[in-house]
């Protein structure tokens, strides 16, 4: 949530900051602002709305010159979205400017104390409290900015990623992080600060990622200093070479990032298993698994923790792990796991799944599991992210940057990684026959080609979308491995088209949802030939007898369901366990086309953020 961009160097800051904010729009926001310093004057412009609105407003309000700048996209927490509550916020003196992602939980007592000391507040935000707290510490103790920031942050409770500028110290920006990600790009005589590396990828390939409770002072013509906020010790930061490139974060001729990412799935699934899956040799090689194979094979239980789409991938994995490895699996919402005093044992293996690697609830659940002595394995997409650093071991999905807020390629690549882990453990435990093991390896290797074929359903999905774009409700049904796909299909539709949709196990329809079915209710039924096909056919007949409108996802060549359904989308045949990698494709396409036809902002749906770094 929210986006931070900062620049200090020799270039004009304004175009760098504005372009950087546009690159971070995927994170979700409701207002935007910018600060520039031109060597003499501190200039601020901010507005409710999009970055394009900020561009228009700032061109009228301020001169856009200056080689130091900070920009922010805000997702409202304290105070409604409006111009005043937008960032940056100034201190009472007007000397300090601050942008902030996160939540200061003890802002109310701090604000009351500052009001007693004569401070006046213009906004409803916790951020304005923080910038004035820093100023108060600075004045009270006659301190430089960096030390004042450090002392102030030791007084706050909550999460933050911040950038602070002091016009009385105009050759530096102070950045700090606890809970919310912050990357610093290192160029020649210039520094870039951002929530992730996408705003500065064309300027430098070298970056550091601040760890929790670290602060950095970036200065013109001087080395950067990184210190621990708690005890002021110097840190020698690890400089990473960035993996992404400019092409990956641009639309490449597609109308939206979401459709681009849907069509990237054949390639990114292949990238996910490249170098790991050796089907002809009967091998799966994943260093995070090989180095900890005994932890997995001796596990009494696997607990998967995740949120949203990653939770749905975890549900698919529950079926796969229990079928292949015979290890009991539980799938938990990370947000509930951390608050319900869960029973965790040293012989448990915790698998944490997150696209961004920064999901706050999942990170907190990881820390809890580690405290209880469990082995924690991470599955995430972003190299160097917090989850990759907090877990004992892990595996990257190698999906490349996912910019669209509604996850697509994250889901399929997470399932790919989890399937490979399950197969490797099944081989180690001897819980799959040799013939089945080899068959699954070969089938998994063929999945990218079959996903490419499934993408040929785009025109059919578009045709069906035109029929149902004005529906107010949808029901999604699936059984076995495809029950989680029904949940994911419903989530996609909700996220980007704002149509109410629910996913259910097909057999549960009789226990309540069947009451909703009439001639106005579209029902998406996932009915591949494998698995519980006959049972699903019976469920379809129940819908048909109540005049429901049936959209069926079926195996190519199916005749039985075709005779019952109003609309049919065909996918290639594969094994039941791998079918979610194919059945999800037409559901992604259907949601996309319905949202486009309804005039929705597909890549940036309202109220949502890509990286949820607060509770």
N, C-alpha and C positions, 0 to 999 in steps of 0.2 A: 504494500500500500504506500502511496505517496512516492514522489521521486525527488531526488536531490541532484543538482549539478552545480559544480563550482569550477572556476578557472582563475589561475594567477600565472602571468607570464608576459610575453611580449606581443601576443596577437590581440586583436580586438575581441573582447570577451562576449559581446552581445550575440553574434551569430553562433558561437560555440555553445552558449548556454541555451539559446532558443532551440537549436537543432537537437541538443542533448535532451531537453524536456520533451520534445516530440518523440524521441527514441524511447522515452520512459512512459509514454502515454498508456502503454499496455498495463501498467501497474494499477490503473484505476484512480480517478481523481475528480474533484468537482470545482476546483479553482486553481489559479496559477499566479506566480509572481516572480519578479526579477529585481536584483540589486546590482548596480554598477558603480564603480569608483574610477574617476578619471584623473586622479592625482590631486584633486582639489575638492570635488563635491561628491557626496554620497547620494545616489539617485535610486528611487524605488518606484516601481509600478506593479500593481497587482489587481486581480479581478476575479470575480466568480465566472466560471465557464472554462473554456478550452484554451490551449496554448495559442491557437490562432486568434482568439479574442484578446489575449495578452499582447500579441504582436501588434494588433491594431491599436490598442489602448496606449501601449508604451511609446509607439511612434508619435503620438500626439502629446504625451505627458512629459517625456524626458528626452534629453539628447542621449543617443545610444553609444556614445564613445566611452572608452575605458578598457584597460587591460586587466582589470580585476572584476569578477562578477560571480554572483550566486543566483541560482534559480530553483524554483520549487513547484511541484504539483501537489495539492493538498487533498486528502480524503478526510472529510469532516469527522472529528470525534467530539472535541469540546467546542461548541458553538456551531451555528448553522453555516452552510456555505454562503459566504458573501465577501465583498471586497475587503472589509475591515478584518475579518478573521483569517484571510489569506496570508500566506508567508511571502516575503520575509517580515519579521517583526523587529521594530526598533526599540531600544531601551529609552527610558525617559529623557536622557540627555541628548538622544539622537546620534550618539557616537557608535553604538553597537548595533549590528544587524545580525539576525540569527534565522536560520531555517532548520526545521526539525521534523523528523519522522518518528512516530512512536507516541507514547502516552506517559506523562508525568503524573503518577497516581497520587502523590501528596501535594499537588499544586494548591489545594484550597488553604491548608494551614500556612504554606509559604506565602501565598497571596495576601492573607490577612496580616501577616507580620510585615510584609513589604508596604502595605497600605498604612500601617501604623508609622512606618518610617517616612511616609510622605509620597510614596510612589502612586502614580495614577495609571489606570488601565483603560485602554480604548476598546479592547477586544474581549471575547469570552474564552480565549484559548489558554491552555496550559503553557503554550510556547512563549507567550508574552511574559508570563511569570518567570520562566527560566532565563530569558534575556535580561530581565531586571534583577534577578537574583545574582547573575554573573556581574552585572554592573555594581550592585551593592557590595559584593565581596571585593571587587576591584577597588572601589572608593574607600571602603572601610579599612582595608589593609594596605593600600597603596601598592597594588600588584600589577605586573604585566598581565596581558590577556590570558596567556596560556595557563599561568598559575591560578588565576581567578576562575577560569573554566574548570580546572581540576578540582578546586575546593568546592565550587558550587555543585558539581556533579556528585560529589561525595555526600551531598545533603539531600539529593533527590532519590525518590523511589519510582521505579518504572522502567520503561524501555525508551531508547533514543538512538537516533543517528543525527548528528548536528554538524553544521558548519557555522562558525562565528567570525565576523569581521569587525575590526575596530579601526575607525578612520584616523585615530590618533597613532595607530601602529599599522600604516597602510601598506606594508610590504609582506603581510602574512595572513593566512587563514588558519584557524584552529578547527580541526575536525575530531569527532569522538563518536564512539559506538558502544552500545549495549543493547543487544537484542535485534536491532535493525541493521541490515548489511550496509557496508560502506567500502568502496574501492577507491584507491588513489592511483591515477596514472602518472607515470614518471617520464617526462620528456626532457629535452635539452633546454635548460633555462625556463622550464614551465612545468606546472602541475595541474592535473585534472582531478576533480573529486566527484564521485557519482554513486548512486545506489547500486549500479552494476557497471560493467565495462563498456556497454554499448554506446554511451555518449562520446567516448574518446577513442574508439577502436581505430579510426583512420589517422590519429595523431601519434599514437605510441602503442607498442606491443608489450610494454613492461608495466606491471601493476602490482600493488600490494593490497591485500584485504585485511583491514583492521580486525583484530580479534575483540571479543567482548571485553569491556572495561579497559580499552586502549584509546589513547588520544594521539593525534599527530599535529605537529606544527609545520606547515609547508610555507617556505619563505623564498622570496626572490633572491637569486644569486647565493643561496646558502643551502647546505644539505638539510633534508627533512629530518625531524626528530620525532620518534615515537616513544611514548612513555606509558607506563601503567597508571591508571587513574587512582587506584587505591594507595599505592606506596611510592609513586613517582620514579620507580626504577626505569632505566632506559631499556628499550627493546630493540633487538636487531631484527628488523622485519624481513620476511622472505619475499623476494621479488619474483613474481611469476611471469612466464611468457604467456600471453593471452592466446586462447585456442580459437576464438571466433573470428570471422572475417566480415567485411562490410556487406558482402553479397547475402550472407545469412540473415541479416537483420533488415533487409529491404524486400519489397513485395515481389520483385522480379516479374512484373507484368500481370500479376494476379490482381483482382479487384480488392481482395482483403487478405490479411495475413492468415485468417482461419482457413480459407480454401487452399491457400498455398501450402499450409502445414498438413492439411488432409492429404494433398497430393504428394507430399514428401514422404509419406509413410512407407512405401516400398523401399526407398533408399535408406531411410533412417533405421528401419528394422534390420536391414542388412548390415548397416554400420554398427548396430547394437550387438549383433552376434559375430561380426568380423573379427578374426583372430581368436575367438573363443569357441566357436562351434566348428568341429572338424568331423563332419558326418561320415565321410568315407573311411576315416580312421576309427570311428566310434568313440570320439573324445570330446569332452567339454573341458576347457581350460580357463578358469577364472581365478586369478591370484588371491582375491579376497576370500574365496571358498577354499582353495587348496591349502592356504596358510592356516585355516581354522577348521579343517574338515572334521576333526574330532569333536569340536564344539557342536557342530550340526548333527553329526551321526549319533552323539550321545544325548542330544536334547530330549528332555521329557515332554517339552511342549514348545511350539513356535507361536509367538504372539506378534501379529502384524498391526502396526499403528500408523494411521494416516488420516487425511481429511479429504473430503470432496471426491474428485475423480480418482485420486490415488487410493482412497479407501475402496472404491469400486474395483480397482486393479487388485487390491489386497483380497477382496472377496473371491475374485477369479482364482487367485493364487491359493486360497484356502482349499478349494476343490482340487486343484492340481497337486498341491503338497500332500494332502491326505490320501489321494488316489495313488500317487507315485511312491511316496516315502513311508506312508503309514504312521507318520508323526502327527499327533493331534495339533490342530491349529485353531487359534482364536483371532478374530479380526476386530480391532477396537478403534473407535473414534479417538484420535489423540486428545481432543478437547475434553472428553469424558474420562479417559484413562487416568489423567493426572489428578483428577479431583475425587475419585471414588475409592481411594485407599486400596489399590489393586494388590492382589497376591502375586508376588514375583519371587521366583526361586533362582538360585545360582545356576541350575541346570536348564533354565529357560533361555531360549534364543529370541531376541526381540528384533524384528525387521521393521525399520522405519522407512516409509516411502514418502517422497516429496519431489515434485518437479523442480522447484526453485532451490530446494535445500535450505530455505530460510523460514519455513512455516513455524510460527511461534509456538503453537500448541504441540506440534510434533517435536520440536527442540526441547520443550519442557518435559515431555514424556520420556525422551531419551535420557535426560539428566536424572529423572526419577528412577528409571530402569537401571542405570549405571550405579546409582547409590545403593540399590538393592542387590547388586552383585551379578546381574544378568549380563550376558554377552549381547552387544548391540551391533547390528549390521545395517548399514544405510544403503538405500537405493535412491539415487537422485540424478539430476541432469546437469547441474551447474558445477563445473570444476572449481574447487576452492571454496565452495559454499560452506555455511556453518555446519550443516548436518554431516558433510564429508569430513569435517575436522573433529566433530564431537563424537562420532561413532568409533567403535573399535576397528572396524573394517567395513568394506562396502564395495559397491559396483556402480559405475556410471552407466546411464542409459545411452549416451552418445546421440541424443536426438537432435542436437543443435539447438540454437535459441528458439524458444516457443514464445512468440509475441502475442498472439491472440489470447485473450483472457480465458476463453473456453478451451480447455485442454483437449487435444486430439491425438497428436503423435506422442505425447507424454504417456497416454493410456496404453497404447499398443506397444511402445518400447518398454514400459514397466512390466507389462505381462510377458514380453519376450525375455527380459532378464530373469524374472521370477520363474519362468518355465525352465530356463537353462539351469538355474540353481536346483530346482526340484529334480531334474533329470540327473544332475551330477550326484546328488545325495542318494537317489534311488539306485544308481550304479554302485555307490559305496556301500549301501546297506543291503543290496541284493533283493530289493523289494519289487523290481520290475524284471520280467523275463528278458533275456538277451535279445530275443527277436523283437519284443515290444520296444525296448530301449533304442535299438537301431532304427526301427520304423519311425519313432518319434523324432529322432535326430534328422532323418531324411525329410520328414514332413515339415519340420520347422525350417529347414533350409529352403524349402519350396514356398514358404509363406509369402515372401516379398512378391514373387511372381503372381500369386493368387490374389494378394491385395491389389496389385495393379489391375487384375481382371475385375475385381470387385468395384474398383473406381469407375469402370465402364457403366455402372448403374447410375451415374450422375444424371443423365437425361431423364431416366425413369423417376428418380427422386425429385427432380425439378417438376416433372409432370404431376406427380402426386402432391407436391407442395402447393401447386396452384389450386388444387381442389380443396385443400384443408387449411389454407393460410388464415382463414377467418374463424377457425374453430376456437372455442374458449377453453376446452379441456381435451387432454389426451390420456389414454391408458397404454402402458407398455407392459407386455407379459413375456416371460421366459422361464425356462426350467433348467435345473442343473447348472452347468457351466454358463448358461446364457441368462440366468436370473440376474446376475450382476450387470450384464449388458443391458437388460431392460432398465435397471436403475440408472445406468450411465446415459442411455438414450433419452430418458425422461429429463435428466439433469441438463443435458445439452439443450433440449428444447426450451426448458424453463429459463436457462441462463441468457440465451441470446434472442429469443422471440417473445418472452414474457407471457407465454401461454402456460396455464397451469397444467402440469403433467405429473403422473405418478407411475412408478415402476413397481411391479408385483411379481412374486412367483405365480405362474399361471394357475397352479392348483389352489392358490389362496383366493382366487377371484370369487369363488362361491361363498367365501366367508366375509363378504361385505361389499367389495367393489362392484359385484354384478348388479347391485341396485342402481348404479350409475348408468348402466348401458341402455341406450335407446338409439334411435335413428340419427341423432345428432352427435353421437360419441365415436370418434375415431379410435380404434384399438390397434396398436402395433404389436404383432405377435411374431416372436423370433422362433422359427420352426425348421431348423436344419434337419436333414434326414437322420442324423445320428442321435444317440441319446434317447430322450423320452418322447420320441416323435408321435407315437400313437396316442399318448396322453395329451399332448398339445393339440392334436387333431380333435380330440374330444372337447377340449376347452374352446377351440374355434367354433365347433358346432353349437356350443352353449351361447356364444356371442351372436352367431348367425341367427339363432332362433329368437333372439331379442332385438333384432334389426340393427345391431351395431355395425359400424363400417370397419371392415377388416383390411389392414395393410400387413401383409405377411412377408417376412424375410425367409426365403426357402433355398434349399440346395438346387442347383441347376438341374433342370429336367423334372422337377417335382410335378406331379399331376393331381394328387389327392387334395393338397391344400389349395392349389390353384382353382380347383372346382368350387371351393367354398369362399375364397377371399374376393374382396372387391378390387384389390390392387396387390400385385406380387412383384417383389424384387428378388432376383436370383443371385446367388453367390456360388463360387466354386466349392467343390466338395473337399473336406479335410476331416481329420479325426475330431471327435467330440471335444477333447481337451483343448485343442487349438482353435476351435471354431470361433471363440470370442474375438480373435484377431481379424476375422473376416466379417462376422455379423455386425460388428460395430461400425463398419465403413458406411453402409447405406444410411444408418441412423445419423451419423455425422452430417452426411450430405443432405438428408431430409431437413434436419434442423437448420442448417445453413441457408438453404433455399427459402424455407418458410420465413426466416428472420429477414432475409433480403427483401422478399416480397412484401413484408409488413413495414419496410422502411426503418428497421432497427439498426443501431450501431453495432454491427456484428463483432468487431474486434474489441470494442470498449463498451460492453453492456452496462446499463445504469447500475449504480450501487455496488458494483463488483470490483475487486482488485485481483491482479494476477498473483502477487506475492503477499500473502497475509501474514504480516510481521507483528501484528498485535492481536490480543485475544478478542 
